[in-house]
Amino acid sequence: MFRTAFTLLATLATLSATAAPISIRLDGFAYGYAAVDTSAQSGYIGAGEFSGQMTSNGQTASFLTYCTDIYQGFSFGTTYAHELVATGSANGLTTRQEDLLGKLYTLAGRDVDTTDESAAFQLAVWEIVTETSNSLNTLSGSFYLERGASTAQRTLANDWLAAASSNAAVKSFSAQRLYSATAQDFVVFARVPPQPNLPSNVPEPASYALVALALAGVALSARRKA
């Protein structure tokens, strides 16, 4: 399966400090969703990968993303102003969250292409960014599923969380938050540049990667699913 990608400006090696304002319009779920009710909100919400359009520095591209803020809402088809915020900043991911999200995406994010995988990955993202304890499981802790999602989706999310938390987990992608004070926040991933003189533990991706953003602009990368 192929996904087309366009380099809008120069692809930078890393995500860094806060970027210029970024306009985001989400159009729907890329692969459907699971209706879930969690300990963090009242009522059912949709868990799944979003697709939409992003504009930065006058350049526009399609992109895929997941929600990192379960408390605020948004409307499909509406354009919002977000900013890419640095990890460790007031509105950014914590270092631990970034590390786990990068490992989660390295493990599973590039191969998401079904409703079950889409819903499971979103559940895992919410668990990482919302859970206050060190134990990651969507069925227990301070953040947990009360109702909704299938057994397969819950099991897959927890399997991915366990693998991403293990000492054997590797990280070839970094994560960064797209923040808005008035709408949901989202996450984007970018490949971590290889370190000189160090072997790579993760092969070059064979399907797709989410949008990579940086101070100089926006880029998307594509890969073929094996």
N, C-alpha and C positions, 0 to 999 in steps of 0.2 A: 504494500500500500504506500502511495506517495503523497506527500503534502508539499505544495508549492510554497517557497519562501523567497522573499525579496530583501536584499540588503539595502536599507534606505540611506544610511550614512555609514561611515567606517565602523566595522565591528571591533569593539574594544575587548581587550583581554579579560578585564575584570569589571565587576560592578563596584562603584565607589560611593562617593558622597551624594548628598541630595541633588537630584536633577532638576531641570527646569520643569514648570507645570506640564502635566501630561493629560491630554483629554482621552477619556475612555467611554466607549459605548458598547454595552454588552447586548447581544442579540438573542441569546438563548443558550440552552445546554447542548454541548457538542455531541453527547451520546445518551441523552436522556438523564433521568435522575431518580433518586429514591426519596420518598417523603419520610422525614424523620422528625421526631420530637426529642429534644435533649434537655439535660439539666440546666442548660445555659439560657433557654428562652421558653416562652409559652406558646404552645401550638406547633403545628407542623411547618417545616420549611423544606426546600429542595436541596439535596446533596448531590453534586455532580460537577463536572468540568464545564466551565463557561467558554463560549466563543464570542468574539466581538472585534471591534476596531479600536486601534490606539493611534493617537496623533501626538508627535513630539517634534519640536523645531520645524514645523511645517510639513512634516513627512507622516504618511499614514500607512498602517499595515494591519492585516488581520493577526489576531493572537488568541492564545488559549490561556486560561488562568483558573485559579481556585480561590475561594473566599478565605480570608484569615480572620474576619471579624463577624462573629455570629450574632452580634447584638444590634447592628444597624442594617437597614434595608437599602434597596435600590430598585429601580424600575428598568426593565428591558426597553431598549430603544431610546433611553435618555442619556445625554452626554454629561459626564461628571469630570471635574478637575481633580486629579490626583498628583502626588509627587512621590518620587522614588526616594525613600529615606534610608539612611545608613544603619546598618546593624549596630545595636548598642545605643542608639539615639533614643530620645524620649518616645517617639512614635514608631521606631523600628523594631525589628525582631531582636530578641536577645541572642547572645552568642550561642547558647545551647539550642534555641529554637532553629537558628540558621543552620547549625551543624546537622541537626536531625532532619530538617527538611531537605537539605542537600543530599544526605544519605538516602532518604526516602525516594527522592526523585531519581537518583542514580540507580537505585534498586528496581523501581517499578514505573516511574512517571513517564518514561519515554515510550512505553508499550501500552499505555491506556488506550483502548479502542472499543470497549463494550460498556454497557450500562452498569454492570456489576463492578467493573474495574474503576469506572468513573466515580461512582458513589463511594466505593471503598477508599479511593485515594482522598476524596474530600473529607471523609470521616477521619482518616489518619491525620490530615493537615489540621483539622479542628482539634483533635486530641493533642497534638504537639503544641499548638499555640495557646490552648485554653487550660489544659490540665495543670494543676499547681503542685502535684506530687511528682516524684521521679519515676513512678510506675506508669507505663503507657498501655492502657487497655480501654476500649470504647464502652465496656460494660461495667466499669467500676471507677472509683476515684472521685475527684471533685467535678470532673466533666464526664458524662456518660450518656449513652442512649437510653431514653425511657421507653420509647415506642418507635416503630418503623424500621425500615431497611430489612432486607432478607437475611436469613442465617448465613448464606454464602457471602453476602457483602460484609457483614460484621466479622465473619471469620477471616476473610481476606484482609480487611483493614488491620485486624489484630496480628495476623501473621506478618504483614509488612512492618508494623510497628516494632514487633519483636526483633525482626531481622535488622531494621535500621538502628536499633538500640544496642545491638550486640557488638562485642569487641572486634568481630570479623568484618563489620560493615565498612565499606569504602565510600569515598566521596569524590566524584568527578564533576559535580555541579554545585554552584552556590545558589542561595536563595536570597531574595530581597523583597521588602514589602512596598506595595503601592498604597499610599496612605491618603485618606480623605477625612476631614473633620465632620462631614455631614452624610457620608455614604459608606457602604461596606469597603473594607480594605482587601487587597488581593495580593497574590504572590507571583513573582516571576523568577525564572531560573536561567542561569548562564553557565556554560562550561568553564570549569576552573582550568586556567592555563597549566600545562605540564611544567613541573619544576626541573630546572637543568640538572643533568647527571642523575636523575632519579627515574627508575622504570615506572611505567604506568600500570596500575593495577586493574584498570577498567578499559576495555576496548572502545574504540571510536564508535559512537552510536550508529545504529543501523536503521532507525526509523525517524522520529521527529523530536525536536526540542522546543520548549516554549520560548517565547520572545525574550531576548536579552536586551536590557536597557543600560545606558550609561550616560555620563554627562554630555558626551558629544552627540548623542542621538539614539536611534532605535534600530535594531536589526533583528531579523528572524533567521533561524537556521533550520535546515531540513535534513531528514535522514530517511532511509528506507528501512521499513520493518522487515526483519529477517523472516 
